[in-house]
Amino acid sequence: MGQMQNRSKNRAVRHRLTTRLWHWLNALCLLVLIMSGLTIFNAHPRLYWGEYGANDDYAWAAVGSSQTIGYVRVGETKIDTTGFIGNWQDSEGKVQTWAFPGWATIPSYYSLAEGRRWHFFFAWIFSVGLAFFMIRSLFNRHVQKDLHITRTEWRPSHIWRDVKNHARLRFHDDGAVSVYNILQKLSYIGVIFVLLPLMIFSGLAMSPAMDANWPLLTDVFGGRQSARSIHFIGMFLLVLFFIVHMMALVLAGPLKQTWAMITGGKREGGSNA
Amino acid sequence: MRKLLTRRSLITGAALGAGGLLSGCDALSRSPAFQNILGSAEDANFLVQRALGDRMELASEYTIADLSPKFRANGTRDPGTPDYTASAAQGFADWQLRLTGLFAKPQIFSLAALQSMPQRTQITRHDCVEGWSAIGQWTGVPLKLLLDLAQLQDKAKFLVFHCADRLGGRPYYESIDLLDAFHPQTIMAHRLNGEAVPVENGAPLRLRVERQLGYKHAKYVTGIEAVATLDNIGSGKGGYWEDVANYEWYAGI
């Protein structure tokens, strides 16, 4: 008991157990949700704004495919994506004209029903996990201690200095890897408290039953097709976050950092990158 | 020692998880047992979505200004059978809707009889499982009025909608439970945007069950059968797409 009190007062590990468990559960959920989401997207690879939108309506973004080419159109700009999106070869060398290729989807073959089952099962785990992590992070003061942005940090000069440091690939000027810098705090807060909940609510806004239960939800997003577009853009931002997250990991020492996210790591000294 | 074990099992778990995820998803996806596990989330969707709102909550309704310029058709665009084509040629004057099964007073309605009953007109959003949506104005007779005339027996738990079209050689059918059957927006529609329902959209009669996805809205409806269980209809999953492609019976999301 005494040891526990001591630990909670003066934490020895860099990443708390809750943070670590949630991090890996969340990584698995997001991977499955993105890949099964791409299967669902393949059923109708066109995005619209507003309440309605079908094949005869204007899509602000769409994947075009034929036996010879694949392309992505955003607005009036067409990008040739032959071999990658809209026209690609499966593992048997056969040309497929689904939007996203088999290696990016769950399951790797087209099955809307199976994609939806994967998506909704992991959506539940993801949502419950996120809610638990948010509440726990407020109660164990992870948010207030590690993610709270101080008045000094909000100063433009401070943010600009951090931007310059990032551009020079110097992430922790004082060498304390345990302390998050302003850009890190902003991106973690943005993802955990804005982007991830946005994914849940824009997903729910597409449900006809939820439209009857909570009509305001769909209205907030400006209609079911807007919610679908926002859901897709949110997915795209999460992929970007993942790429930046991986770049930071590689630059900060991938083995040591990953090990710390598994075992907790040391909070003071020793684990500076 | 305890710590070592924990680390080791964590790493093994993570490695198995990552490797398994990439190579094993398809195998898992094809396994009926795993499908059942994934399917449990659908049961949760059903329970939570039904619990969240007033059970008679209405789906959003829109105005004429919100209508889709073209209401997209999907699935069968023309049943094309000799019977259907002959009926279409005379404006479906001989079309019949039969209420059979667990009713105290089974009924047969002509299209004209349905049209002379009290009507409901609603402008709603049709949401396809594929992701697209279309807004249309539907006019039809509330299903509740037909059920009141035919009088459901106590054993009846579901309504099965039999259709004139076949997909891949199998007759199309769908089913709903009694909560949706008695919902005020559940109508047997014969008009779309002020005109008789076009053939591609389900002429002369289609179900509108507004709180569910498009494949539940059976087109070309010829019969409504009241049943205690869905086991003996089709392959037993409650609908054409449910039987053929494992779509969910409850399509609220």
Interface residues (C-beta under 8 A of the other chain):
Chain A: W24 L28 L31 V32 M35 I40 F41 A43 H44 R46 Y48 E51 Y52 G53 A54 N55 D56 D57 I106 P107 S108 Y109 S111 L112 A113 E114 R116 R117 W118 F120 F121 A123 W124 L204 M206 S207 P208 A209 M210 D211 A212 N213 W214 P215 T218 R224 Q225 R228 I262 T263
Chain B: K3 R7 L10 I11 A14 G17 L21 C25 D26 S29 R30 Q35 I37 L38 G39 S40 A41 E42 A44 N45 Q49 R50 L52 G53 E57 L58 A59 S60 Y62 D66 S68 P69 K70 R72 R125 D127 C128 V129 E130 G131 W132 S133 A134 I135 E210 R211 Q212 L213 W241 A245 N246 Y247 E248 A251 G252 I253
